[in-house]
Amino acid sequence: METIIEVKDLERDYNDGKIEVLKGISFSAGGGEFITIMGRSGGGKSTFLKVLGLVDRPTDGKVYFRGEDSEDLWDSQLADIRRRQIGYVHQDARLMDCLTVAQNIKLPMILDKKDTKTMQARMEELAEHFDILHLAGKYPGELSGGEKQRAAICRALINNPDIILADEPTGNLDSQSGEIVIHALEEINEDMGKTIILVTHDPKLASYSSKTVLLKDGLILETLIRPQGEKSETQQIFYDMIMKKMEEL
Ligand SMILES: Nc1ncnc2c1ncn2[C@@H]1O[C@H](COP(=O)(O)OP(=O)(O)OP(=O)(O)O)[C@@H](O)[C@H]1O
């Protein structure tokens, strides 16, 4: 399995070292993995995801993307990787209100100056897959939370990245919309073969992953691995494992 993102002895602090958030994390994500990151509120999960997504730089330690040391990359090279090789999904979809759903989905391709036909075909393919093609001409303000999040997922996939990073993508959704987004992520991982790294507070969502990394006091406390076996059975076992550990956090 190819390693896509790797960090070594990662540290990140704020306010000139007064707030130490990540205190020495080593971690890697390989092709096709589905990993969740959990931990207490304020424990550094979003900070960790931003560093993994090359949005934020570490204070100390190394971040490698496909074996390349991020310190050796120019800002423009990092921006290219972020746009073409990493899809990012936020808790609050972050669509542009002045653009239609179709334009929002196509945005990373527009920035990449791809031709109109290719963009349209890819947008339609994804929007149809995630059942929002009928909403393509609408504006984000006319969509439900779950529909917005599916549009954000389509936008994250438009450039066909190998890895999707998602920061509490179901955090603002009711349980029914949350389920639809969970299944969308499952498909992205299982059918499209993409690596997913997901921050969540929701043990149910985490139970769909194959690995859950628990952060505590700026370090990885433990990595829980879903047992091998038939999915519906192992998912319940994994859920119970996660719940038990969360109580101890
Ligand atoms: N830009 C910043 N400047 C200063 N402090 C920051 C900054 N970003 C985050 N922090 C602090 O870093 C700590 C970790 O924040 P982070 O958002 O990574 O945690 P989290 O685990 O994702 O939290 P939550 O589960 O509540 O979303 C918090 O104490 C936060 O206040």
The ligand as an SDF file (V2000), in Angstrom:
LIG
                    3D

 31 33  0  0  0  0  0  0  0  0999 V2000
   -5.2090   29.9320   15.0830 N   0  0  0  0  0  0  0  0  0  0  0  0
   -5.1920   29.6360   16.3820 C   0  0  0  0  0  0  0  0  0  0  0  0
   -4.6290   30.4660   17.2820 N   0  0  0  0  0  0  0  0  0  0  0  0
   -4.5840   30.1450   18.5880 C   0  0  0  0  0  0  0  0  0  0  0  0
   -5.0800   29.0090   19.1160 N   0  0  0  0  0  0  0  0  0  0  0  0
   -5.6450   28.1390   18.2660 C   0  0  0  0  0  0  0  0  0  0  0  0
   -5.7350   28.4070   16.8620 C   0  0  0  0  0  0  0  0  0  0  0  0
   -6.3570   27.3360   16.2640 N   0  0  0  0  0  0  0  0  0  0  0  0
   -6.6510   26.4780   17.2640 C   0  0  0  0  0  0  0  0  0  0  0  0
   -6.2270   26.9520   18.4520 N   0  0  0  0  0  0  0  0  0  0  0  0
   -6.3540   26.2750   19.7540 C   0  0  0  0  0  0  0  0  0  0  0  0
   -5.8270   24.9800   19.6040 O   0  0  0  0  0  0  0  0  0  0  0  0
   -6.5830   24.0290   20.3770 C   0  0  0  0  0  0  0  0  0  0  0  0
   -7.0170   22.8950   19.4810 C   0  0  0  0  0  0  0  0  0  0  0  0
   -7.9720   23.3640   18.5270 O   0  0  0  0  0  0  0  0  0  0  0  0
   -8.6200   22.4180   17.4380 P   0  0  0  0  0  0  0  0  0  0  0  0
   -9.6570   23.2020   16.7270 O   0  0  0  0  0  0  0  0  0  0  0  0
   -7.5510   21.7960   16.6520 O   0  0  0  0  0  0  0  0  0  0  0  0
   -9.3060   21.3020   18.3680 O   0  0  0  0  0  0  0  0  0  0  0  0
  -10.4080   20.2130   18.0300 P   0  0  0  0  0  0  0  0  0  0  0  0
   -9.9920   18.9680   18.7210 O   0  0  0  0  0  0  0  0  0  0  0  0
  -10.6340   20.1360   16.5680 O   0  0  0  0  0  0  0  0  0  0  0  0
  -11.6870   20.8360   18.7370 O   0  0  0  0  0  0  0  0  0  0  0  0
  -13.2520   20.5890   18.4860 P   0  0  0  0  0  0  0  0  0  0  0  0
  -13.4970   19.1340   18.7170 O   0  0  0  0  0  0  0  0  0  0  0  0
  -13.9060   21.4260   19.5400 O   0  0  0  0  0  0  0  0  0  0  0  0
  -13.5690   21.0440   17.0970 O   0  0  0  0  0  0  0  0  0  0  0  0
   -7.7270   24.8090   21.0070 C   0  0  0  0  0  0  0  0  0  0  0  0
   -7.3760   25.1200   22.3390 O   0  0  0  0  0  0  0  0  0  0  0  0
   -7.8030   26.0450   20.1630 C   0  0  0  0  0  0  0  0  0  0  0  0
   -8.3000   27.1330   20.9030 O   0  0  0  0  0  0  0  0  0  0  0  0
  1  2  1  0
  2  3  1  0
  2  7  2  0
  3  4  2  0
  4  5  1  0
  5  6  2  0
  6  7  1  0
  6 10  1  0
  7  8  1  0
  8  9  2  0
  9 10  1  0
 10 11  1  0
 11 12  1  0
 11 30  1  0
 12 13  1  0
 13 14  1  0
 13 28  1  0
 14 15  1  0
 15 16  1  0
 16 17  2  0
 16 18  1  0
 16 19  1  0
 19 20  1  0
 20 21  2  0
 20 22  1  0
 20 23  1  0
 23 24  1  0
 24 25  2  0
 24 26  1  0
 24 27  1  0
 28 29  1  0
 28 30  1  0
 30 31  1  0
M  END
$$$$
